[in-house]
Amino acid sequence: MASASTPIALPVTTRDPRPGLSGLTPGELEAWLVARGQPAYRAKQIGDGIWRTGAWSLEEVLTLPSALRSELAAAFRFDTVADTERRLSDEGLTEKGLHRLSDGALVESVLMHYPARGAQRERHTLCISSQAGCAVGCPFCATGELGFTRDLETAEIVDQVRHAARRLAAAARRVTNVVFMGMGEPLLNLDRVLAAVDALNDRKRFGLGARHITVSTSGVVPGIRRLTALGPQFTLAISLHAARDPLRDVLVPLNRRWPVAEVVAAARDHAA
């Protein structure tokens, strides 16, 4: 999918084997706690620390005992984004974030600010990545030219949103829309994308309405069909780029596998 022209660094270190806390469901977190003799209510305290307080580390979640914070830190990562470089453009209305992951892979997110105009409220839309690199290989896309590195974990997807949300909260603002249109093809990492959408939509976690979430695809027909069967409430956007197969074969190489007619038919069924 579309991306800025910043190169993606190939992994240079061993990937941290600890899963990200934000990728766990409340039930999974509660089960982990109970198995270690902790009261189930600790799951809500941890969840509040992840999603509600704006904490940047477990050490800032002071509702938890120190011993439990240490045990959690040994088993999980509070944040899977190791480092972020920000670049501002459009007089500060666009913020590009380059996020370094535990293995050295880099992914991008873009936070776009839309001031209030007339009856329209201000919006803060975040475009996030679902893969490091992309296997689709569209010639007009810098990410496609650089090739595919790996799928992102659920927490690595969600933590791009948490990172932006913490920055906005400092100015009493919030992320109003999330678009899966950064690096990668979301429907080629669909299980983790769906898990990330669940986390973002869940009122007990990030709490963003499904109608404020958009998943974009370059035309992975089996993925579109699967979404149609699941019946999600979020918006599905399809990037055609061309309406005729000869040109789309060049612009979107996936078209050689799923041509325009198949993509359009799947889209019509999804919209029905």
Beta strands, then each sheet from edge to edge (+ up, - down):
strand 1: 83-89
strand 2: 94-100
strand 3: 106-114
strand 4: 123-128
strand 5: 131-133
strand 6: 148-151
strand 7: 177-180
strand 8: 213-217
strand 9: 235-238
sheet 1: 1+ 2- 3+ 4- 7- 8- 9-
sheet 2: 5+ 6-
end
